[in-house]
């Protein structure tokens, strides 16, 4: 199904706005903005717009729990005033009246623009965009989604008698579109269909504490989702935590799953963020490029274009094309993530990681973590399934980290986080009842022992299992 | 998507919407829905950020939207839209009905008798938005804050002040005769610093919030806030990391209440009963906490960040005693919660915006004051942790909670000694509640934001100083 027929308002004639039944109308948006800007004496402006239709279902023990639909639209307009200062305003009202009000609001806000850090148009806002293989998949009826999710829930419940509920679950599909326009002629547009499935099971055995774990899958359409794989992973993870025990507080060698390590890198991404560096809240200084940050065999790239990154943006909030960027190679910090303004401050090109605002945020897209080619990659042949002396402290596998919003102090470098995982002794893995892992990110990056297995694609990036020595574990024993 | 602004006379959410909403509600009922609810929202937001001695971001936003919810039996369908034209709203209704296998029909009788007179909780609040500080005043106050930080702090690498003003007008209409309007005004302001000296770093922040007080920013005690932040940063800059283990803990008042919010409050929402994720589902009338604990959730405290004149389902909020002397009294419930669990509504149906269906959520939640002084609690501990200031926290689907300690001190022989950082407290809700054995007499509330199934909502947490007999402290 094409985007034209994938909206719930199909068949209704477009009204006075600049979003239509077929999605955003870029030429109409430009025409309206040019007319309104001219009438207000605004000569420089840019705009980011998005709209989407979403449908999602949740189930509870064979019954529909909640079914949701949403039509969303949003724009952010920036205006440069006669003194070159920038103001911004956002709205969900894409009617002509809404656009005019937004322009007026942005111009009013520009009186408070920051003269020391004024954004400009990205010099790459008209550069060629990468070609992304992002098929637009047909939207499926919501009752089909419901049947699919009910069946997935039933299969998961049937996997083990202790799995009593799947309290957190959802199957969703989205059709979205985004646009970037500016008064210098840039025009970016991207349409995308995506689907996601998550299953988070809860299991409990008599006289024991409840345990839970889950899995998530993403694809370009509901028909492409790896439903069976999601059920398998959720079941295996949940069942693997049924037999649990306490862990002694102490220092352990830890193995991070790809998901857990990527979560940690993401939480400390201010290390690579030029905005954070300029603001003084990054652990990296302005002159950190070229300096060692980690063990000499670690590489970290940001690559929003990786085929495994479902829903990759072709361009950022300033229209700069997305690209692959080396952040760390051979343990050395190579590049920062940039917006137009931060790139200008550092004398480099924007990297395609900007948001949109009066103060432009910078954020990563999708990480690739692994050994630096030719470096040896640390210790070889690591296998946590066969590791751990039966009489030693054992090896801790960190499956998933929790509460990153509370337990990470990015500007200090410290973390103290609850996690789900296993203690491996003599090749035998037993789930850990409750524990936290704590440390310093810079020490951790220099305490990586090596990598285990092939890199795995996750929603946040590509990463193998990562071994780190001498981390502090606190058990609830 | 068609985007059509409503006619100018309907830009305000008031009784003028009756003639558009009644046909919608009647159509939904005639299609076979047990109940149809429409939530309309208009917002006006300003966010301001000051860094060092300059304004670095001013972010206005405005918009309108609708959320339509249809119930049939125990099931419901929900659709949100920015399209407030009659056709747009009808299309959203049709989609919601379709989720329940229902179709619009011109034949059926609706049984809907029309909306009553509007219950207008917003009538006396018409000037709130105009009474709030304009941008010149707001930016000036924030810069006053960051300058004061510079004057009273040491080793400050970053100084920030932030202000957010959220004005919201809502109209709720439902086929059961609900027809109510409110105007909400929430303001929050914060100061934060990053102190650095060599390898020592400490980031500390404080946030203050209110509802329905247009003058909050004007009345803000800049000096007291700056001193509080800088004193904490100065202390924590050279603090050692806490030694991990099991130990007693004394949690300070105000934001210390996050422990009850995370460890117990979420588990007393009917959304958790519906999911089967609360250990307290069948414990009403039973002791679930130490007899020293009485806990309350209410939406009525004047000016508190979680207070409401009506919830997002049009019901006036209640003063709900959750736990009395350790015994579970009741759950927080919304419309769907009442339908599915039998727990009567408490005026707790809340949502971040029209994009979310309402769910049972906390408002102002706190442990009631007890008979002790804070000093008595600390004196009762030989060796433990004093948590003066908390960071955020969360609770998982099995009742495991966690929260971080922003500013902590060791308690040794009944006295506070050296500062410690990097602590995370973890535990199980049903284990920790019986261990809250002493409550002090200094109850205070603190503003915060809570993210959950229906989005991020304004809340307050609170408590007096409390003592937990033993808890797991994660650290290095």
HADDOCK unambig.tbl for C-alpha pairs under 7 A between the chains (distance, minus, plus):
assign (segid A and resid 7 and name CA) (segid B and resid 1 and name CA) 6.25 0.50 0.50
assign (segid A and resid 8 and name CA) (segid B and resid 91 and name CA) 6.86 0.50 0.50
assign (segid A and resid 9 and name CA) (segid B and resid 1 and name CA) 5.85 0.50 0.50
assign (segid A and resid 9 and name CA) (segid B and resid 2 and name CA) 6.52 0.50 0.50
assign (segid A and resid 9 and name CA) (segid B and resid 88 and name CA) 6.96 0.50 0.50
assign (segid A and resid 9 and name CA) (segid B and resid 91 and name CA) 6.45 0.50 0.50
assign (segid A and resid 14 and name CA) (segid B and resid 2 and name CA) 5.56 0.50 0.50
assign (segid A and resid 15 and name CA) (segid B and resid 2 and name CA) 6.69 0.50 0.50
assign (segid A and resid 15 and name CA) (segid B and resid 3 and name CA) 6.90 0.50 0.50
assign (segid A and resid 15 and name CA) (segid B and resid 4 and name CA) 6.07 0.50 0.50
assign (segid A and resid 16 and name CA) (segid B and resid 4 and name CA) 6.52 0.50 0.50
assign (segid A and resid 17 and name CA) (segid B and resid 3 and name CA) 5.47 0.50 0.50
assign (segid A and resid 17 and name CA) (segid B and resid 4 and name CA) 6.10 0.50 0.50
assign (segid A and resid 19 and name CA) (segid B and resid 1 and name CA) 6.01 0.50 0.50
assign (segid A and resid 19 and name CA) (segid B and resid 2 and name CA) 5.79 0.50 0.50
assign (segid A and resid 19 and name CA) (segid B and resid 3 and name CA) 5.95 0.50 0.50
assign (segid A and resid 20 and name CA) (segid B and resid 1 and name CA) 5.01 0.50 0.50
assign (segid A and resid 20 and name CA) (segid B and resid 2 and name CA) 4.75 0.50 0.50
assign (segid A and resid 21 and name CA) (segid B and resid 1 and name CA) 4.21 0.50 0.50
assign (segid A and resid 21 and name CA) (segid B and resid 2 and name CA) 5.25 0.50 0.50
assign (segid A and resid 22 and name CA) (segid B and resid 1 and name CA) 6.45 0.50 0.50
assign (segid A and resid 23 and name CA) (segid B and resid 1 and name CA) 5.50 0.50 0.50
assign (segid A and resid 64 and name CA) (segid B and resid 75 and name CA) 6.54 0.50 0.50
assign (segid A and resid 65 and name CA) (segid B and resid 75 and name CA) 6.30 0.50 0.50
assign (segid A and resid 66 and name CA) (segid B and resid 75 and name CA) 6.92 0.50 0.50
assign (segid A and resid 66 and name CA) (segid B and resid 76 and name CA) 5.90 0.50 0.50
assign (segid A and resid 66 and name CA) (segid B and resid 77 and name CA) 6.11 0.50 0.50
assign (segid A and resid 67 and name CA) (segid B and resid 76 and name CA) 6.80 0.50 0.50
assign (segid A and resid 67 and name CA) (segid B and resid 77 and name CA) 4.83 0.50 0.50
assign (segid A and resid 67 and name CA) (segid B and resid 78 and name CA) 6.17 0.50 0.50
assign (segid A and resid 67 and name CA) (segid B and resid 99 and name CA) 6.50 0.50 0.50
assign (segid A and resid 68 and name CA) (segid B and resid 77 and name CA) 5.86 0.50 0.50
assign (segid A and resid 68 and name CA) (segid B and resid 78 and name CA) 4.67 0.50 0.50
assign (segid A and resid 68 and name CA) (segid B and resid 79 and name CA) 5.49 0.50 0.50
assign (segid A and resid 69 and name CA) (segid B and resid 78 and name CA) 6.22 0.50 0.50
assign (segid A and resid 69 and name CA) (segid B and resid 79 and name CA) 4.39 0.50 0.50
assign (segid A and resid 69 and name CA) (segid B and resid 80 and name CA) 6.34 0.50 0.50
assign (segid A and resid 70 and name CA) (segid B and resid 79 and name CA) 5.30 0.50 0.50
assign (segid A and resid 70 and name CA) (segid B and resid 80 and name CA) 4.59 0.50 0.50
assign (segid A and resid 70 and name CA) (segid B and resid 81 and name CA) 5.70 0.50 0.50
assign (segid A and resid 71 and name CA) (segid B and resid 80 and name CA) 6.22 0.50 0.50
assign (segid A and resid 71 and name CA) (segid B and resid 81 and name CA) 4.69 0.50 0.50
assign (segid A and resid 71 and name CA) (segid B and resid 82 and name CA) 6.57 0.50 0.50
assign (segid A and resid 72 and name CA) (segid B and resid 81 and name CA) 6.03 0.50 0.50
assign (segid A and resid 72 and name CA) (segid B and resid 82 and name CA) 5.97 0.50 0.50
assign (segid A and resid 73 and name CA) (segid B and resid 82 and name CA) 6.74 0.50 0.50
assign (segid A and resid 88 and name CA) (segid B and resid 59 and name CA) 6.08 0.50 0.50
assign (segid A and resid 88 and name CA) (segid B and resid 60 and name CA) 6.99 0.50 0.50
assign (segid A and resid 89 and name CA) (segid B and resid 59 and name CA) 6.04 0.50 0.50
assign (segid A and resid 89 and name CA) (segid B and resid 60 and name CA) 4.95 0.50 0.50
assign (segid A and resid 89 and name CA) (segid B and resid 61 and name CA) 5.48 0.50 0.50
assign (segid A and resid 90 and name CA) (segid B and resid 60 and name CA) 6.41 0.50 0.50
assign (segid A and resid 90 and name CA) (segid B and resid 61 and name CA) 4.47 0.50 0.50
assign (segid A and resid 90 and name CA) (segid B and resid 62 and name CA) 6.56 0.50 0.50
assign (segid A and resid 91 and name CA) (segid B and resid 61 and name CA) 5.39 0.50 0.50
assign (segid A and resid 91 and name CA) (segid B and resid 62 and name CA) 4.94 0.50 0.50
assign (segid A and resid 91 and name CA) (segid B and resid 63 and name CA) 5.21 0.50 0.50
assign (segid A and resid 92 and name CA) (segid B and resid 63 and name CA) 4.98 0.50 0.50
assign (segid A and resid 92 and name CA) (segid B and resid 64 and name CA) 6.83 0.50 0.50
assign (segid A and resid 92 and name CA) (segid B and resid 82 and name CA) 6.75 0.50 0.50
assign (segid A and resid 93 and name CA) (segid B and resid 63 and name CA) 5.67 0.50 0.50
assign (segid A and resid 93 and name CA) (segid B and resid 64 and name CA) 6.97 0.50 0.50
assign (segid A and resid 94 and name CA) (segid B and resid 3 and name CA) 6.23 0.50 0.50
assign (segid A and resid 95 and name CA) (segid B and resid 3 and name CA) 6.17 0.50 0.50
assign (segid A and resid 95 and name CA) (segid B and resid 4 and name CA) 5.99 0.50 0.50
assign (segid A and resid 95 and name CA) (segid B and resid 5 and name CA) 6.07 0.50 0.50
assign (segid A and resid 109 and name CA) (segid B and resid 58 and name CA) 6.34 0.50 0.50
assign (segid A and resid 112 and name CA) (segid B and resid 55 and name CA) 6.95 0.50 0.50
assign (segid A and resid 112 and name CA) (segid B and resid 58 and name CA) 6.91 0.50 0.50
assign (segid A and resid 113 and name CA) (segid B and resid 56 and name CA) 6.95 0.50 0.50
assign (segid A and resid 114 and name CA) (segid B and resid 55 and name CA) 6.19 0.50 0.50
assign (segid A and resid 114 and name CA) (segid B and resid 56 and name CA) 5.30 0.50 0.50
assign (segid A and resid 142 and name CA) (segid B and resid 99 and name CA) 6.71 0.50 0.50
assign (segid A and resid 143 and name CA) (segid B and resid 99 and name CA) 6.83 0.50 0.50
assign (segid A and resid 167 and name CA) (segid B and resid 275 and name CA) 5.15 0.50 0.50
assign (segid A and resid 210 and name CA) (segid B and resid 398 and name CA) 5.72 0.50 0.50
assign (segid A and resid 211 and name CA) (segid B and resid 398 and name CA) 6.31 0.50 0.50
assign (segid A and resid 212 and name CA) (segid B and resid 398 and name CA) 6.82 0.50 0.50
assign (segid A and resid 280 and name CA) (segid B and resid 157 and name CA) 6.77 0.50 0.50
assign (segid A and resid 280 and name CA) (segid B and resid 158 and name CA) 6.40 0.50 0.50
assign (segid A and resid 358 and name CA) (segid B and resid 57 and name CA) 5.51 0.50 0.50
assign (segid A and resid 358 and name CA) (segid B and resid 58 and name CA) 6.77 0.50 0.50
assign (segid A and resid 359 and name CA) (segid B and resid 56 and name CA) 6.23 0.50 0.50
assign (segid A and resid 359 and name CA) (segid B and resid 57 and name CA) 5.43 0.50 0.50
assign (segid A and resid 403 and name CA) (segid B and resid 393 and name CA) 6.51 0.50 0.50
assign (segid A and resid 403 and name CA) (segid B and resid 394 and name CA) 6.22 0.50 0.50
assign (segid A and resid 406 and name CA) (segid B and resid 391 and name CA) 5.98 0.50 0.50
assign (segid A and resid 406 and name CA) (segid B and resid 392 and name CA) 4.70 0.50 0.50
assign (segid A and resid 406 and name CA) (segid B and resid 393 and name CA) 5.72 0.50 0.50
assign (segid A and resid 406 and name CA) (segid B and resid 403 and name CA) 6.63 0.50 0.50
assign (segid A and resid 406 and name CA) (segid B and resid 404 and name CA) 5.86 0.50 0.50
assign (segid A and resid 407 and name CA) (segid B and resid 404 and name CA) 5.83 0.50 0.50
assign (segid A and resid 412 and name CA) (segid B and resid 201 and name CA) 5.48 0.50 0.50
assign (segid A and resid 412 and name CA) (segid B and resid 202 and name CA) 6.33 0.50 0.50
assign (segid A and resid 416 and name CA) (segid B and resid 422 and name CA) 6.36 0.50 0.50
assign (segid A and resid 416 and name CA) (segid B and resid 423 and name CA) 6.87 0.50 0.50
assign (segid A and resid 416 and name CA) (segid B and resid 424 and name CA) 6.13 0.50 0.50
assign (segid A and resid 416 and name CA) (segid B and resid 474 and name CA) 6.79 0.50 0.50
assign (segid A and resid 416 and name CA) (segid B and resid 475 and name CA) 6.35 0.50 0.50
assign (segid A and resid 436 and name CA) (segid B and resid 474 and name CA) 5.64 0.50 0.50
assign (segid A and resid 438 and name CA) (segid B and resid 475 and name CA) 5.83 0.50 0.50
assign (segid A and resid 438 and name CA) (segid B and resid 476 and name CA) 5.86 0.50 0.50
assign (segid A and resid 439 and name CA) (segid B and resid 476 and name CA) 6.75 0.50 0.50
assign (segid A and resid 472 and name CA) (segid B and resid 476 and name CA) 5.34 0.50 0.50
assign (segid A and resid 474 and name CA) (segid B and resid 244 and name CA) 6.03 0.50 0.50
assign (segid A and resid 474 and name CA) (segid B and resid 245 and name CA) 6.62 0.50 0.50
assign (segid A and resid 474 and name CA) (segid B and resid 474 and name CA) 5.23 0.50 0.50
assign (segid A and resid 474 and name CA) (segid B and resid 475 and name CA) 6.74 0.50 0.50
assign (segid A and resid 476 and name CA) (segid B and resid 472 and name CA) 5.83 0.50 0.50
